[in-house]
Amino acid sequence: MNLKKGITFFGVFSIATGAMISSGIFILPGFAFARTGPSVFISYFVAGILGLLGILSVIELATAMPRAGGDYYFINKAFGPALGTMSGFLGWFALSLKSAFAIFGIAEIIHIFTGVNVLISGLITCIFFVSLNIVGVKEAARFQTMMVTGLLTLMVIYAVSGISELNMNRFTPFVKDGVNEIFVTSGFIFISFGGLLKVANVSEEVVNPKRNIPLGLISSVIIVTILYTAVTFMITGTLDGEAFANSLTPVADSARNFMGETGYYLILAASFLAFFTTANAGIMSASRYPMALSRDELMPAYLGRVNERFKTPVLAILLTGVLIYLSLLLPLDVLVKAASTVILTSYVLTNIAVIILRESGLTNYRPSFKAPLYPFLQIFCILLFSFFIVDMGMDAIEISLALLFLSFCLYMVYGRKKKQRESALLHLLKRITDRQLVNNVLDDELREVVINRDEIEQDNFDELIKDCLFIDMDGPCNFENVLEQTAKAIAKETGMADGEIKKRFLKRQEESNTAVSDFLALPHIVIEGEGKMFLHIVRCREGVKFTEKENTVKAIFLLGGTAEKRLLHLKTLASMATLVGMEHFQDRWLTAKDGTEIKNLMLLNERKRYN
């Protein structure tokens, strides 16, 4: 069952924005200022530019494959199930740990004002977010939009109120340890933009993903970059440098300087909303990893079941909630750093995936948004994010490698036993070596993704096309040659003798010419039995002779069905005639490189459907 589409542009914007605005602005600026001094706002601006560059490849993949699991799904289809499984588990742990950090922040604020134990308030908060996400993604996205609106409003009030209090003398000396430190610090705070991947995880639930994913993500990065730059500029100009460098709550301390206790509580409310938005977006997106893994038979199937009432993956959400709560029991400092390493690794792999998918020759890799400057942008991002990973340190890398090993063991024990799957990497190898390594299974799967993305209505004729046999014949030849090539396959499908199949088609042709034009022929017969229907498609670029007049037929649809399928039989004939009459159909039929492209031509179009 497909997930319900309930996330609009504002939902995409709010999920991305809420995922980014939390510790990145309420905690990290003090650490960043200690590194680079008053030029810290430039570091945030540069980090935002890098975030925008990094997300362009993710947007391309998300518009081509808007499926639950986001970066896991992309990596799985690009590299295969082994690396896909490892990526899925790492992403699940990473976003769960990030969400746990946000819930820990909420619990700490509650503890400050009420004295309630952190684990108790954390449990209540977890239950709230899990329940909200089970009820429906539309409701969760609406709640997210409300919180992000409130958060942005409070932050704008802070920034505007502090303009008159700015002391430009605090910006001297502008750079602490050289210009190079500005860019190094950009890498340190880049993780503030790591939450952008969360939108890709829920892309299957986005309304009109071709438009809303690019627009929502790009606008979110731009707005957050401007906000981060403005807020860090304001903190620098309103807070003493030493206090800024040693503060874990720099925004609140700055607000207290020029707005008094009112400003302090204003920012406290903003940070509370920020942790709420991060936690909500985290549970929403992290829960799609186990669902996507189960869909691909890399985890038990029951984890991917979608509740008929709420249209949400209830078990996956519950399991994610349990993982997040258990994470509250762990020391989060190194684990959050490890989560950052995992997210950076996802950026590296998604950029490699774009290169593999573009070069694979897959017909149904059809992104509605294409990252510019290919492949230079992707190569730049791969090198940049790899540098950031190394800069994280060995502790984070070792934890990530341990998680990789555990997930690989799970794949070897469970996922590897399932059927073999194709990947874009195999298609690329086939293209390079010219060997038959694939059977177009991945292309067929991506076609289904495009159909779901574009909400193309399907009818019985479409289902016949998906299952039909396609034959490319050399010619010129006649109708009897066509039957020689197809009769055995039809006989196997219908249970009739191949000689009988030929006889009936030839008799039908004698009774009435089935070539409806010099391009198209629709030979059709009635067969014995019940509930049977077949469609075989033949293309002959040099032409098939049916009569003296119709002697260059290029498209032949061999159709047959039992008596009770007569109405469907007639609708199918009407569909084929309508299809061939569409603009440019004949030219595209002749230039299509294979059967997959021929099927795409018939399935991914806007013809009238007969239900």
VMD Tcl script that draws the C-alpha trace (Angstrom):
set ca {
  {0.00 0.00 0.00}
  {1.31 3.47 -0.90}
  {1.65 6.15 1.75}
  {-0.85 8.98 1.76}
  {0.29 12.16 0.03}
  {-0.32 14.93 2.53}
  {2.81 17.13 2.57}
  {2.48 20.38 0.63}
  {5.15 22.97 -0.20}
  {4.80 24.52 3.25}
  {5.15 21.07 4.77}
  {8.40 20.44 2.87}
  {9.70 23.88 3.84}
  {8.75 23.37 7.50}
  {10.23 19.88 7.80}
  {13.54 21.04 6.28}
  {13.63 24.28 8.27}
  {12.63 22.62 11.53}
  {15.27 19.94 11.01}
  {17.99 22.59 10.63}
  {17.13 25.16 13.30}
  {18.02 23.73 16.70}
  {21.45 23.26 18.30}
  {23.01 24.70 15.14}
  {21.96 28.19 16.20}
  {21.15 27.88 19.92}
  {24.33 26.04 21.05}
  {26.99 25.87 18.29}
  {27.65 29.63 17.69}
  {29.69 29.90 20.90}
  {32.01 27.06 19.84}
  {32.27 28.53 16.33}
  {33.08 32.04 17.66}
  {35.87 30.59 19.80}
  {37.46 29.28 16.60}
  {37.13 32.21 14.21}
  {36.08 35.31 16.20}
  {33.72 38.05 14.92}
  {33.81 36.67 11.37}
  {31.71 33.72 12.56}
  {28.66 34.96 10.63}
  {30.64 34.56 7.39}
  {31.36 30.93 8.35}
  {27.63 30.36 8.73}
  {26.98 31.98 5.36}
  {29.63 29.81 3.67}
  {28.21 26.69 5.37}
  {24.79 27.62 3.96}
  {26.20 27.88 0.44}
  {27.83 24.45 0.88}
  {24.51 23.09 2.17}
  {22.76 24.41 -0.93}
  {25.36 22.82 -3.22}
  {25.12 19.52 -1.35}
  {21.35 19.35 -1.46}
  {21.09 19.84 -5.25}
  {22.01 16.20 -5.96}
  {19.61 15.03 -3.24}
  {16.82 17.05 -4.89}
  {17.59 15.44 -8.24}
  {17.37 11.96 -6.73}
  {14.26 12.79 -4.70}
  {12.36 14.06 -7.75}
  {13.43 11.03 -9.78}
  {12.61 8.54 -6.98}
  {10.21 10.07 -4.43}
  {10.06 7.01 -2.19}
  {10.06 6.39 1.56}
  {13.59 5.95 2.84}
  {15.09 8.79 0.82}
  {18.86 8.44 0.69}
  {18.61 4.70 1.54}
  {16.40 4.14 -1.50}
  {18.73 6.13 -3.78}
  {21.85 4.31 -2.54}
  {20.13 0.91 -2.72}
  {19.12 1.43 -6.35}
  {22.49 2.89 -7.29}
  {24.85 0.48 -5.49}
  {22.77 -2.59 -4.64}
  {21.19 -4.07 -1.48}
  {24.38 -4.66 0.55}
  {25.42 -1.00 0.66}
  {21.75 -0.02 0.68}
  {21.13 -2.03 3.87}
  {24.13 -0.46 5.59}
  {23.07 3.02 4.48}
  {19.49 2.45 5.66}
  {20.51 1.30 9.13}
  {23.08 4.06 9.54}
  {20.53 6.68 8.45}
  {17.93 5.26 10.84}
  {20.36 5.37 13.79}
  {21.67 8.82 12.81}
  {18.29 10.54 12.60}
  {17.04 8.71 15.70}
  {20.06 9.94 17.68}
  {19.58 13.48 16.37}
  {15.93 13.33 17.45}
  {16.95 11.96 20.85}
  {19.26 14.94 21.28}
  {16.35 17.30 20.53}
  {14.03 15.45 22.95}
  {16.78 15.61 25.57}
  {16.83 19.40 25.07}
  {13.05 19.60 25.55}
  {13.27 17.42 28.66}
  {16.02 19.63 30.11}
  {13.92 22.79 29.63}
  {10.94 21.07 31.30}
  {13.23 19.99 34.15}
  {14.46 23.57 34.68}
  {10.92 24.88 35.17}
  {9.15 21.90 36.78}
  {11.82 19.67 38.29}
  {10.37 16.62 36.49}
  {12.94 13.89 35.86}
  {14.47 14.11 32.36}
  {13.72 10.47 31.53}
  {10.05 10.83 32.52}
  {9.48 14.04 30.55}
  {11.50 12.52 27.67}
  {9.19 9.49 27.64}
  {6.08 11.68 27.60}
  {7.55 13.78 24.77}
  {8.41 10.63 22.78}
  {4.88 9.26 23.19}
  {3.44 12.58 22.02}
  {5.50 12.71 18.82}
  {4.98 9.01 18.06}
  {1.21 9.42 18.47}
  {1.18 12.54 16.31}
  {3.05 10.79 13.49}
  {0.86 7.67 13.70}
  {-2.32 9.74 13.32}
  {-1.10 11.01 9.95}
  {1.70 12.73 8.09}
  {-0.64 15.58 7.11}
  {-1.36 16.32 10.76}
  {2.31 16.01 11.71}
  {3.31 18.31 8.83}
  {0.64 20.84 9.82}
  {1.92 20.82 13.41}
  {5.46 21.24 12.05}
  {4.39 24.25 9.96}
  {2.80 25.91 13.00}
  {5.91 25.40 15.12}
  {8.30 26.60 12.41}
  {6.16 29.70 11.82}
  {6.30 30.51 15.53}
  {10.05 29.82 15.66}
  {10.87 32.05 12.68}
  {8.66 34.83 14.06}
  {10.47 34.82 17.41}
  {13.89 34.79 15.73}
  {12.94 37.73 13.46}
  {11.73 39.68 16.51}
  {15.10 39.03 18.17}
  {17.11 40.08 15.11}
  {15.11 43.28 14.46}
  {15.08 44.33 18.14}
  {18.86 44.12 18.39}
  {19.72 46.34 15.41}
  {19.84 49.54 17.47}
  {21.98 47.85 20.13}
  {24.74 46.72 17.75}
  {28.27 47.72 18.80}
  {30.47 47.57 15.72}
  {33.62 47.77 17.86}
  {32.95 44.16 18.84}
  {33.81 43.11 15.27}
  {37.48 44.06 15.78}
  {39.73 42.19 15.14}
  {37.48 40.70 12.47}
  {39.43 37.46 11.89}
  {40.98 35.64 14.85}
  {43.54 33.27 13.26}
  {43.53 33.99 9.54}
  {41.01 33.73 6.70}
  {41.53 29.97 6.42}
  {39.90 29.50 9.84}
  {36.64 30.94 8.45}
  {36.35 28.05 5.99}
  {37.49 25.41 8.49}
  {34.80 26.65 10.88}
  {32.25 26.36 8.07}
  {32.99 22.64 8.04}
  {32.60 22.47 11.81}
  {29.11 24.00 11.74}
  {28.01 22.38 8.47}
  {26.10 19.73 10.38}
  {23.58 22.47 11.17}
  {22.36 21.87 7.61}
  {22.42 18.06 7.86}
  {18.67 17.87 8.53}
  {17.96 18.58 4.87}
  {18.12 14.85 4.15}
  {15.00 14.36 6.27}
  {12.74 15.66 3.51}
  {14.02 13.03 1.07}
  {12.89 10.35 3.55}
  {9.25 11.45 3.34}
  {9.30 12.41 -0.36}
  {6.76 9.69 -1.21}
  {4.20 11.58 0.88}
  {4.78 14.94 -0.83}
  {1.99 16.33 -3.00}
  {3.32 17.19 -6.48}
  {6.94 16.25 -5.60}
  {8.25 17.50 -8.97}
  {7.50 21.06 -7.82}
  {7.30 21.02 -4.04}
  {10.53 19.16 -3.24}
  {12.91 21.49 -5.18}
  {11.02 24.63 -4.21}
  {10.61 23.65 -0.56}
  {14.21 22.54 -0.01}
  {15.95 25.36 -1.88}
  {13.82 28.06 -0.25}
  {14.41 26.47 3.17}
  {18.21 26.49 2.75}
  {18.16 30.11 1.60}
  {15.92 31.32 4.45}
  {17.83 29.40 7.12}
  {21.19 30.61 5.78}
  {19.99 34.23 5.94}
  {18.61 33.63 9.44}
  {21.79 31.96 10.72}
  {23.95 34.74 9.26}
  {21.75 37.51 10.71}
  {21.48 35.93 14.15}
  {25.24 35.24 14.51}
  {25.95 38.78 13.31}
  {23.53 40.09 15.95}
  {25.06 37.97 18.74}
  {28.56 39.19 17.84}
  {27.45 42.83 17.93}
  {25.49 42.63 21.19}
  {27.51 40.20 23.35}
  {30.99 40.55 24.79}
  {33.49 38.38 22.87}
  {34.68 36.39 25.88}
  {31.12 35.74 27.03}
  {30.16 34.67 23.51}
  {33.05 32.21 23.22}
  {32.20 30.53 26.55}
  {28.40 30.52 26.23}
  {26.26 27.39 25.65}
  {23.20 29.65 25.22}
  {24.58 32.58 23.19}
  {21.28 33.70 21.63}
  {19.51 33.81 24.98}
  {22.44 35.61 26.63}
  {22.49 38.16 23.81}
  {18.73 38.72 24.05}
  {19.00 39.29 27.82}
  {21.59 42.05 27.16}
  {19.24 44.29 25.15}
  {15.75 42.94 25.90}
  {16.10 41.99 29.56}
  {14.34 38.97 31.07}
  {11.61 39.26 28.42}
  {14.16 38.64 25.69}
  {15.68 35.74 27.61}
  {12.33 33.95 27.90}
  {11.50 34.83 24.29}
  {14.59 32.97 23.09}
  {13.97 30.16 25.55}
  {10.54 29.72 23.92}
  {12.19 29.82 20.49}
  {14.72 27.13 21.47}
  {11.88 25.02 22.86}
  {10.07 25.29 19.50}
  {13.32 24.51 17.67}
  {13.83 21.27 19.60}
  {10.17 20.40 18.98}
  {10.51 20.87 15.23}
  {13.74 18.83 15.11}
  {12.25 15.98 17.15}
  {9.04 15.87 15.11}
  {10.85 15.96 11.77}
  {13.30 13.35 13.05}
  {10.65 10.78 14.03}
  {8.71 11.43 10.83}
  {11.71 10.82 8.59}
  {13.67 8.23 10.62}
  {10.67 5.88 10.73}
  {10.69 5.66 6.91}
  {14.03 3.80 6.94}
  {12.75 0.51 8.45}
  {9.67 0.79 6.26}
  {11.76 1.14 3.09}
  {14.08 -1.70 4.15}
  {11.11 -4.01 4.71}
  {9.62 -3.11 1.33}
  {12.83 -4.33 -0.26}
  {12.75 -7.52 1.85}
  {15.85 -6.48 3.76}
  {13.86 -6.41 7.00}
  {10.72 -8.37 8.00}
  {7.69 -7.38 5.89}
  {5.46 -6.44 8.84}
  {7.64 -3.38 9.57}
  {6.61 -1.86 6.25}
  {2.86 -2.32 6.65}
  {0.83 0.86 6.22}
  {-2.17 1.27 8.51}
  {-5.36 1.36 6.42}
  {-6.97 4.00 8.61}
  {-4.09 6.44 9.09}
  {-2.06 5.57 5.96}
  {1.13 5.63 8.05}
  {3.71 2.90 8.89}
  {2.62 2.41 12.49}
  {5.07 -0.34 13.49}
  {8.03 1.50 11.94}
  {7.07 4.67 13.84}
  {6.69 2.77 17.13}
  {10.04 1.02 16.70}
  {11.72 4.35 15.92}
  {10.14 5.89 19.03}
  {11.54 3.07 21.18}
  {15.02 3.50 19.64}
  {14.91 7.26 20.29}
  {13.88 6.82 23.91}
  {16.58 4.21 24.57}
  {19.10 6.65 23.08}
  {18.30 9.04 25.95}
  {20.05 6.58 28.25}
  {23.32 6.87 26.34}
  {26.08 9.56 26.40}
  {24.98 11.63 23.41}
  {28.06 13.77 22.75}
  {30.10 11.23 20.75}
  {26.99 9.57 19.33}
  {25.66 12.85 17.94}
  {29.07 13.41 16.35}
  {28.84 9.90 14.88}
  {25.38 10.74 13.56}
  {26.87 13.80 11.88}
  {29.50 11.57 10.25}
  {26.76 9.29 8.93}
  {24.83 12.21 7.46}
  {27.97 13.50 5.75}
  {28.58 10.00 4.39}
  {25.05 10.05 2.95}
  {25.90 13.29 1.13}
  {28.99 11.65 -0.36}
  {27.06 8.57 -1.48}
  {24.13 10.52 -2.95}
  {26.51 12.56 -5.11}
  {28.20 9.36 -6.31}
  {24.72 7.89 -6.92}
  {23.82 10.78 -9.24}
  {26.90 10.06 -11.36}
  {26.15 6.31 -11.51}
  {22.46 6.78 -12.32}
  {23.10 9.37 -15.04}
  {25.78 7.22 -16.66}
  {23.88 3.92 -16.28}
  {21.62 4.52 -19.28}
  {18.47 3.69 -17.27}
  {15.51 4.81 -19.36}
  {13.27 5.51 -16.38}
  {15.70 7.62 -14.37}
  {13.63 10.78 -14.95}
  {14.33 13.52 -12.40}
  {12.16 16.60 -12.82}
  {15.06 18.64 -11.38}
  {18.63 18.10 -12.57}
  {21.59 19.33 -10.52}
  {23.61 21.84 -12.57}
  {27.30 21.71 -13.53}
  {27.33 17.92 -13.81}
  {29.67 16.16 -12.98}
  {31.91 18.91 -11.54}
  {29.43 19.84 -8.80}
  {29.14 16.20 -7.69}
  {32.92 15.66 -7.65}
  {33.40 18.87 -5.64}
  {30.79 17.77 -3.08}
  {32.29 14.28 -2.78}
  {35.73 15.71 -1.98}
  {34.35 18.42 0.33}
  {32.17 16.15 2.46}
  {34.90 13.50 2.62}
  {37.17 16.18 4.11}
  {34.49 17.05 6.68}
  {34.20 13.35 7.66}
  {37.94 13.11 8.30}
  {37.74 16.34 10.32}
  {35.12 14.74 12.64}
  {37.82 12.61 14.25}
  {38.43 8.91 14.81}
  {35.87 8.42 17.61}
  {32.97 9.25 15.31}
  {34.43 7.25 12.43}
  {34.99 4.17 14.62}
  {31.39 4.20 15.89}
  {30.13 4.57 12.31}
  {32.29 1.64 11.20}
  {30.92 -0.48 14.07}
  {27.35 0.29 12.99}
  {28.32 -0.49 9.39}
  {29.63 -3.89 10.46}
  {26.46 -4.73 12.40}
  {24.19 -3.75 9.52}
  {26.33 -5.72 7.07}
  {26.01 -8.80 9.29}
  {22.22 -8.36 9.28}
  {22.26 -8.19 5.49}
  {24.32 -11.37 5.25}
  {22.02 -13.21 7.67}
  {18.67 -11.93 6.33}
  {18.65 -9.71 3.23}
  {21.14 -11.71 1.14}
  {18.85 -14.77 1.19}
  {16.18 -12.90 -0.74}
  {16.04 -12.64 -4.52}
  {18.88 -10.89 -6.32}
  {18.28 -7.26 -7.23}
  {19.58 -5.02 -9.95}
  {21.37 -1.75 -9.34}
  {22.33 1.20 -11.49}
  {25.95 0.18 -10.98}
  {25.26 -3.09 -12.84}
  {23.63 -1.12 -15.67}
  {26.72 1.08 -15.85}
  {28.97 -1.99 -15.98}
  {26.77 -3.47 -18.70}
  {27.12 -0.25 -20.69}
  {30.92 -0.29 -20.28}
  {31.44 -4.01 -20.93}
  {28.49 -4.57 -23.31}
  {27.53 -7.71 -21.40}
  {24.07 -8.90 -20.35}
  {24.30 -8.29 -16.60}
  {20.73 -7.05 -16.04}
  {17.15 -7.83 -17.02}
  {15.67 -4.30 -16.83}
  {14.01 -5.07 -13.48}
  {15.28 -1.78 -12.05}
  {14.01 0.17 -15.05}
  {10.56 -1.38 -14.54}
  {10.64 -0.48 -10.85}
  {11.64 3.11 -11.59}
  {8.80 3.33 -14.12}
  {6.36 2.44 -11.33}
  {7.92 5.19 -9.20}
  {7.38 7.71 -12.03}
  {3.75 6.57 -12.45}
  {3.14 7.07 -8.72}
  {5.03 10.40 -8.66}
  {3.09 11.86 -11.58}
  {-0.18 10.24 -10.44}
  {-0.75 8.69 -13.87}
  {-4.03 6.78 -13.80}
  {-3.68 3.15 -14.88}
  {-6.26 0.92 -16.60}
  {-6.42 -2.72 -17.72}
  {-4.59 -1.92 -20.95}
  {-1.65 -0.56 -18.92}
  {-1.52 -3.79 -16.92}
  {-1.46 -5.80 -20.17}
  {1.44 -3.71 -21.46}
  {3.49 -4.23 -18.28}
  {3.25 -8.02 -18.66}
  {3.38 -8.29 -22.45}
  {6.12 -9.87 -24.56}
  {7.95 -7.44 -26.86}
  {9.75 -8.63 -30.00}
  {11.94 -6.57 -32.31}
  {11.95 -8.20 -35.77}
  {14.26 -7.74 -38.68}
  {12.51 -7.24 -41.97}
  {10.98 -6.77 -44.32}
  {8.68 -9.75 -43.68}
  {5.02 -10.79 -43.79}
  {2.34 -11.58 -41.20}
  {3.09 -15.30 -41.30}
  {6.71 -14.58 -40.31}
  {5.42 -12.62 -37.35}
  {3.27 -15.56 -36.23}
  {6.24 -17.91 -36.53}
  {8.10 -15.70 -34.05}
  {5.24 -15.28 -31.57}
  {2.95 -18.37 -31.72}
  {4.96 -20.55 -29.34}
  {5.04 -17.90 -26.61}
  {1.31 -17.25 -27.02}
  {0.59 -20.99 -26.93}
  {2.53 -21.33 -23.68}
  {0.59 -18.44 -22.16}
  {-2.86 -19.64 -23.26}
  {-2.45 -23.41 -23.14}
  {-3.42 -23.76 -26.81}
  {-1.35 -25.42 -29.56}
  {0.86 -23.01 -31.49}
  {-0.55 -24.35 -34.76}
  {-4.05 -23.44 -33.60}
  {-2.88 -19.97 -32.65}
  {-1.47 -19.37 -36.15}
  {-4.59 -20.79 -37.76}
  {-6.94 -18.47 -35.85}
  {-4.89 -15.34 -36.54}
  {-4.62 -16.14 -40.25}
  {-8.36 -16.88 -40.44}
  {-9.10 -13.55 -38.73}
  {-6.89 -11.78 -41.26}
  {-8.68 -13.49 -44.17}
  {-12.10 -12.47 -42.81}
  {-11.12 -8.85 -42.30}
  {-7.84 -6.98 -42.73}
  {-6.40 -6.23 -39.27}
  {-3.94 -3.63 -40.56}
  {-5.79 -0.41 -39.72}
  {-3.16 1.77 -41.41}
  {0.18 1.47 -43.17}
  {1.79 1.80 -39.70}
  {-0.47 -0.17 -37.31}
  {-2.03 -3.64 -37.25}
  {-4.33 -5.01 -34.52}
  {-4.71 -8.79 -35.09}
  {-7.09 -10.15 -32.43}
  {-8.74 -13.51 -31.75}
  {-11.05 -15.21 -29.22}
  {-9.56 -18.13 -27.27}
  {-11.03 -20.94 -25.16}
  {-11.29 -20.98 -21.41}
  {-12.14 -18.32 -18.84}
  {-10.37 -15.27 -17.46}
  {-7.55 -15.29 -20.01}
  {-6.17 -12.40 -22.02}
  {-2.81 -11.75 -23.68}
  {-1.02 -8.99 -25.54}
  {2.19 -9.40 -27.53}
  {3.87 -6.43 -29.23}
  {6.00 -6.63 -32.37}
  {8.07 -3.85 -33.91}
  {9.56 -4.12 -37.38}
  {11.28 -0.96 -38.55}
  {11.59 -2.29 -42.15}
  {7.88 -3.10 -42.26}
  {5.55 -6.15 -42.28}
  {3.35 -6.92 -45.28}
  {-0.34 -7.56 -44.53}
  {-1.83 -6.60 -47.90}
  {-0.54 -5.02 -51.09}
  {-1.55 -1.63 -49.71}
  {-0.54 -2.12 -46.07}
  {2.92 -3.52 -46.67}
  {5.06 -1.41 -44.32}
  {3.34 -1.98 -40.96}
  {5.74 -1.07 -38.16}
  {3.62 -1.71 -35.04}
  {1.70 -4.95 -34.47}
  {-0.36 -5.64 -31.34}
  {-1.37 -9.31 -31.15}
  {-4.35 -9.52 -28.82}
  {-6.50 -12.40 -27.61}
  {-8.99 -13.13 -24.88}
  {-11.76 -15.46 -23.72}
  {-15.41 -14.74 -24.51}
  {-16.31 -13.06 -21.21}
  {-13.43 -10.59 -21.75}
  {-15.11 -9.18 -24.85}
  {-15.74 -5.70 -23.36}
  {-12.15 -5.42 -22.14}
  {-11.03 -6.72 -25.53}
  {-12.86 -3.86 -27.29}
  {-11.56 -1.24 -24.81}
  {-8.02 -2.49 -25.37}
  {-8.37 -2.14 -29.15}
  {-9.70 1.41 -28.65}
  {-6.78 2.23 -26.34}
  {-4.21 1.03 -28.85}
  {-5.78 2.98 -31.69}
  {-5.91 6.14 -29.53}
  {-2.31 5.69 -28.45}
  {-0.87 5.30 -31.93}
  {-2.77 8.40 -33.07}
  {-1.02 10.63 -30.51}
  {1.43 13.27 -31.73}
  {4.98 12.04 -32.36}
  {4.08 8.47 -31.31}
  {5.21 6.91 -34.60}
  {8.58 8.69 -34.59}
  {9.25 7.71 -30.96}
  {8.16 4.11 -31.67}
  {10.75 3.78 -34.40}
  {13.58 5.45 -32.46}
  {13.02 3.67 -29.12}
  {16.15 1.66 -28.25}
  {14.44 -1.38 -26.68}
  {11.30 -2.92 -25.25}
  {11.56 -0.98 -21.99}
  {11.47 2.31 -23.87}
  {8.57 1.06 -25.99}
  {6.61 0.20 -22.84}
  {7.43 3.62 -21.37}
  {6.06 5.23 -24.52}
  {2.73 3.50 -23.95}
  {2.53 3.69 -20.16}
  {3.82 7.19 -19.38}
  {1.42 9.20 -21.49}
  {-1.74 11.23 -21.04}
  {-4.09 9.19 -23.20}
  {-7.68 8.64 -22.11}
  {-7.98 5.64 -19.79}
  {-10.88 3.13 -19.94}
  {-11.76 1.66 -16.53}
}
mol new
graphics top color blue
foreach p $ca { graphics top sphere $p radius 0.5 }
foreach p [lrange $ca 0 end-1] q [lrange $ca 1 end] { graphics top cylinder $p $q radius 0.2 }
display resetview
